[in-house]
Each structure stands twice: as C-alpha cells, then as structure tokens.
Amino acid sequence: MELLGISLALIVMFVGFGLLIGILFGFFGMGGSFLVTPALLVMGYDANVAVGSGLAFVFGTSVIATLKHRDLGQVDYKLGILMIAGTTAGIEVGKVGLEYLQELGLAGSVVSVAYVFLLGGIGVFVTYEAMKSGGGDGLEHDVDEDADLEDEEIPEIAQKIQSYSVPPMISIRGGFTVSLWMVLLVAFATGVLSGFLGVGGGFIRMPALFYLIGVPVPVAVGTDLFEIVFSGGIGSFLYAQSGAVDLSIVAPLLAGSALGARVGAAATNLVNEDDIKVYFGVMLLLGSIAVAVREIGGVLEMPVLDTVSLAIILGAALLVSGAVVYSAITMLRSEASASSPAAD
Amino acid sequence: MIGGSVDAMIEAGLVIGIVLLEAIVLYVGYGAAEQVLAGPVVDRIKNV
C-alpha cells in the first residue's frame, strides 16, 4: 500500500522518527537537520533533497514547538528579533571567512575539525557546569517576566555582560535588563560561527543565550526556536525553488514531530534545569563523536563509517529523548507524592 | 538555486505554505487532543 508515493512502512518509520526528533527539538531547541539530513542521505536521497526536506521539516517543527513554548510563556519575541538581526549579520561575516578558506583549499578540513571541537567543547562545558552546580533542585522553571532571578542562578559571564550598562537597556523575560549592544554582539558572534560552519546553530545559540546573556534555560529554548522559524523558513524556501523539498518526506515526519515537540516543550517545564543541561551536553558530545566518525570515513574513503555515524546519532537521539520522557514522568510522580496528604 | 524564476518562487512559496498549514493544523489538532487526553494521562502517570 502506498500513500504520497511512498510505502506505508516508510511513512510509519518517518512518523516514528519525527516523534523522536520532535521531543529533542521541543526540549533543546536544536537537533532537527542535525538528525534528519544524515538519515535521508544514508537512505539514498539526493543531497539537495535531504538538505531541502530537512530544512522544511525543521521549519514546520519549529513553528509547532514555538507555539507550544509561547503557551508556556517561554518565548521572548523582542530578544528573538534582536538575535535574528545580529545572527543574520554574523552569518554573512562567517560566510566570508568560509569563502576565504575555500580559496585556500582548507575549508573542508578546517570546518570539520572546528565543528567537532565546537560540538564536543560546548558539550563538555555544559555538562561540567551542570554537574558542578551539584544537581540539587536546579533552577526554578518559573519564567514570570516580573520575577527576578537570584544572582547565583545567573552564570558569572552573564552577570558580567549584564553589568555593562551601555544604553539602550532592554528588559528580558526572566526579570533583568541587558544592554541591547551586548545582545547584538552575542547574536553576531553566534552568527559568525553558524555561517562559518554552515549549520543552523541551535546548539550554539541556546547555551549562548543562557551562559552569555543569562536567559533562563526554558526561555532560551523557546526564543531559539522562534529564531529557527525564520532561518528554517528562509532556508527551505530557497531550496524549494529548485524543487528540493519533498513533501512525501516532510509531511509524515511533521506528523510525528508535532506530537514530540509538544511532549518535549512540556518537559522543559517539568524537568530539573540542570538535567536539561546534562542531556544537552551528552547529546552534543555524542553528536561530536558521530561527526568525527563521519569525517574520518570521508578521509579514509570508508562509506561504512557514514552508517556508523548515523547509528551513533540515532542511538544518542533515542537515548536522550528516552531520558527526557523518563525524567518528566519521574518529576510528575514526585510532585504528586509531595502534594498528596500523608497516608493514614 | 537562489534567485530563481517567478514561477519557481511561487511554487516554493506554495510548498512552504503547505508545510506551514500542516504545522498549524497539527498544532491545533494535537492541542485539542491534549485538552481531552492530557489530564487523564497525567493522572494515570501520577497514580501508577
């Protein structure tokens, strides 16, 4: 039996895969094209279709996840628009750097090494910081605009950046103000990295929003997703012009991810903030290993390593999304036992 | 790829519009299902 020109079994697989990615996307604000594009490539789709369809899927999922985060009060639109402006300028500068390396014939190797080290570096840093804070109860999930965060809840670098009172100052969801120029500077820096590496940059922006600006993690995720709506939309529009967006791939993936994104977004409101960081760090660490394996496969001309790389990514996605759901369920149960009156 | 004909741009806009429409329909649809099912599911999780 076929639907949309593909077999029912493939549709079911795409829906299941979409569900998995949706959980991660809604929870971390990253991971869409990181997971989908390599999977489509290994399944034998042309590179432009894999990238174009991956971007269209990311666009659709980010719309759903952003709407869900908006319901939870976790999207700062003002910050998001400023981030888009700064990131767009940064991407252009990053692309210039990339073109320069291409002229020197060094782009492939430098970008690969930088990508692996950046993924791994951010993964180690985020995991270490979360472990260092000792677990405990983590941060409050409340993101009331009027609620002030305690100083110890804001990372040191962010406190430093917030202390630069260069006008105009803007208020950020989470109850603090920061110089508009600092926000643009951080956005520009993440954009440079994103443009240089040729990636969406969710894995750079989310920690940057938290560690550099001091935005609470759930709001960092929601605001990052808001930005991805625009970057994913523009990217997929450009690819769709050459017919590279295959709706028979995107539609079933989206059907699964729409549910997963709701689950992932809701989980950010339940799971301990330090746990979110640990999962994020582990996901990035395993991602960096997967990318390293793929690059080594390219250098050694061993296509089997592409499959190994994909297996690592899918295994990591399955492991981390499972951990997210498990943590959310555990939190629900512990909340229930804490709020219920003592048994007779 | 970039700067294609007007026809290609219209077609691309249509494709992106379909993706956006599907996303919104799914958001609303799953949202309605969540309204009905989330409470009993959460209660069941809490009480297992």
Boltz contact constraints between the chains, C-beta under 6 A:
constraints:
  - contact:
      token1: [A, 56]
      token2: [B, 19]
      max_distance: 6.0
  - contact:
      token1: [A, 60]
      token2: [B, 19]
      max_distance: 6.0
  - contact:
      token1: [A, 60]
      token2: [B, 23]
      max_distance: 6.0
  - contact:
      token1: [A, 63]
      token2: [B, 23]
      max_distance: 6.0
  - contact:
      token1: [A, 64]
      token2: [B, 23]
      max_distance: 6.0
  - contact:
      token1: [A, 64]
      token2: [B, 27]
      max_distance: 6.0
  - contact:
      token1: [A, 67]
      token2: [B, 27]
      max_distance: 6.0
  - contact:
      token1: [A, 236]
      token2: [B, 16]
      max_distance: 6.0
  - contact:
      token1: [A, 237]
      token2: [B, 12]
      max_distance: 6.0
  - contact:
      token1: [A, 237]
      token2: [B, 16]
      max_distance: 6.0
  - contact:
      token1: [A, 238]
      token2: [B, 2]
      max_distance: 6.0
  - contact:
      token1: [A, 240]
      token2: [B, 12]
      max_distance: 6.0
  - contact:
      token1: [A, 240]
      token2: [B, 15]
      max_distance: 6.0
  - contact:
      token1: [A, 241]
      token2: [B, 4]
      max_distance: 6.0
  - contact:
      token1: [A, 241]
      token2: [B, 8]
      max_distance: 6.0
  - contact:
      token1: [A, 241]
      token2: [B, 12]
      max_distance: 6.0
  - contact:
      token1: [A, 242]
      token2: [B, 1]
      max_distance: 6.0
  - contact:
      token1: [A, 245]
      token2: [B, 15]
      max_distance: 6.0
  - contact:
      token1: [A, 250]
      token2: [B, 19]
      max_distance: 6.0
  - contact:
      token1: [A, 254]
      token2: [B, 22]
      max_distance: 6.0
  - contact:
      token1: [A, 258]
      token2: [B, 26]
      max_distance: 6.0
  - contact:
      token1: [A, 258]
      token2: [B, 30]
      max_distance: 6.0
  - contact:
      token1: [A, 259]
      token2: [B, 30]
      max_distance: 6.0
  - contact:
      token1: [A, 262]
      token2: [B, 30]
      max_distance: 6.0
  - contact:
      token1: [A, 329]
      token2: [B, 45]
      max_distance: 6.0
  - contact:
      token1: [A, 332]
      token2: [B, 45]
      max_distance: 6.0
  - contact:
      token1: [A, 332]
      token2: [B, 46]
      max_distance: 6.0
  - contact:
      token1: [A, 333]
      token2: [B, 46]
      max_distance: 6.0
  - contact:
      token1: [A, 336]
      token2: [B, 46]
      max_distance: 6.0
